[in-house]
Amino acid sequence: MFGKLKNFFTNTPPAPVKPLFYDIVCPYCFAKFHHENVVFRAGHHREDDEAFHLQEDEKLNQYRAKFGLAPIDELEAWIEPSTIADENKLYSDNVLVGVSDRYSVVTRNRLCPECHNDLPVTAGKYPSNIISIVGATSVGKSVYITSLIRTLQRVTASNFEAACLPLNNSISRRFRDEYEIPLFESGNLFEATASTKRQEPFIFQFVFKNDDRAPLTLVFFDVAGEGMTQKDYLQLHASHIKNSAGILFLVDPIQIRAIREKMIYQMGENPGKIVGIADEPREVVISLFEDFISQQENSKTNIPTAVVLTKSDLLHALRSEDGEYIQSNSNVFRNVIHRGFLNLDEFENINGEIKRFLSKVDIPFVDAVDVYFKDTAYFAVSALGSNPVNQQVNGIISPIRVDEPFIWLMYKLGYIEGRQEQ
């Protein structure tokens, strides 16, 4: 009897029941909607039926205009599911995935009802977990995005039984031609993204080989950093951040005034690329608060946020035996590869060290993060492994810990386990 009672009290509670379907977040415009509210692109066109003529799609062209893209003149019509009889609707795993129109032509091309871009085939069947990146100007977002995606594709995915894939061929070509080849093959650093340049997001999916595990969508806006403190510009991306499942908040050590001059002095006569002073990290936090955090319950966001100190190779200028800022044997300068799970010992070491460092040199920023974000961790990354000189990377690019913040977000979102070292 005692054994039965003991089992009764110690049994693991049942796992939560998986929902029949999930709300969809569009990876292009970040509108959130029920799966029954998608629209469909017709699978054909007809000259004898005005409703099925080739035609301009105003919603799609309005979206393209936001990013300076040319309009598309003619496309097949879009179909509202409300005009389709229930018996002509097609479902998969309780999610509306197709319709048969009045000519008995089936289409499974689902579109976002707000911007009419194509939706991923998994939309509605899994959570729409989207990762966003924010940070001030010159923080190195473009370089970090390039280094992160390349690392995810070539290292991280294999270590977690997954693949990191672009959503379509257009994104694949744009990423390769405009980012990966110039940086990793030619060693050319990117010019700062102009605030007038509004480029379509890069959309990748981290897809696990185990079908029971949901894919994780990576949506990266290469947004001009100064836009993060310009109200009208931030509003364009506010829904992107608000509907994200995780945030990568990038911080440039050179933008921290308390150490900027000391770092430049220590670098000597050839310091490499040093950006001008721009918005301090705390100002970006304030802008985020004004535009979306203030609207959350208790004026805080529950979105897991990785605070990422970029260009960590610059911290060599601050290293010392007494560790006033950074110790000579700091974890910052050592690359770590997580395989199959988040190594909690490595994570706790870097998290503690970087939070202590930022608390020394920019306590207003750390205080602002503590006030507005409920779930944070601190990281340091070097997208290149060294500081470029004259817009050129010298030697082999050797990223340091670039995927660690992403792996932590996978852990926080329940995709992977975290374990102590054996």
Secondary structure, 3 states (H helix, E strand, C coil): CHHHHHHHHHCCCCCCCCCCCCCEECCCCCCEECHHHCEEECCCCCCCCHHHCCECCHHHHHHHHHCCCCCCCCECCEECHHHCCHHHEEEECCEEEEEECCCCCEECCEECCCCCCECCCCECCECCCEEEEEECCCCCHHHHHHHHHHHHHHHHHHHCCEEEEECCHHHHHHHHHHHHHHHHHCCECCCCCCCCCCCCCEEEEEEECCCCCCCEEEEECCCCHHHHHCHHHHHHHHHHHHCCCEEEEEECHHHCHHHHHHHHHHHCCCCCCCCCCCCCHHHHHHHHHHHCHHHCHHHCECCCEEEEECCHHHHHHHEECCCCCEECCCHHHCCCCCCCEEEHHHHHHHHHHHHHHHHHHCHHHHHHHHHHECCEEEEECECCCCCCECCECCCCCCCECCCHHHHHHHHHCCCCEEECCC
